[in-house]
Amino acid sequence: MLWLMSDVGTVTNNKKVKMNYANYETSIIQQMGVRMVGWPKSVKFVNPSQIGTVLEIRTLRDDLKSGACHWVKLTKSQLDAHRADMEERREQGETVGKQRKKRSDAGTSRKRKRHSSGDKENDRPLKKCTMKKDARTRQVKSRPVISDSDSSADDDDNNE
């Protein structure tokens, strides 16, 4: 089913687009501005790996190859109508797409806390910033300069 994803990239001029069946209406239609037209009615609109029978897969493949099922770029008015429809469905309480899983540590602070026991010797030092704010305060370490001409002249004098 690689041809299904590659066609999305050619329509949107973005080769890195990946098909998202679970959130098709939000991640593909709204964000990319394209829609799949002509999906076979006998095949459920799911990831092709989840389609049940070989007959359904072949039907989808044949429709994609013949062009009966293809990608269409939406006009601005079609995209606005789709967004309005999505908002209306959300207001009615319908869940559009698959909700993301909530983090296990949601609601807790993830900032690093400094625990001070009052004993400065055992306290953990703060992490130092690697980049200084003022470039004038930076000290540049220079490399030692060794002149080849001086050393070769001294060697010549010692050899004579």
ABEGO torsion letter per residue (X at the ends): XAAAAAAAAAAAGBAABBBBAAAAAAAAAAAAGBBBBGBBAABBBBBAAABABAAAAAAAAAAAAAGABBBBBBBAAAAAAAAAAAAAAAAAGBBBEBBBBBBAABGBBABBBBBBAGBAAABBBBBBBABBABAAABBBBBBBBBBAAAAAAAAAAAAX
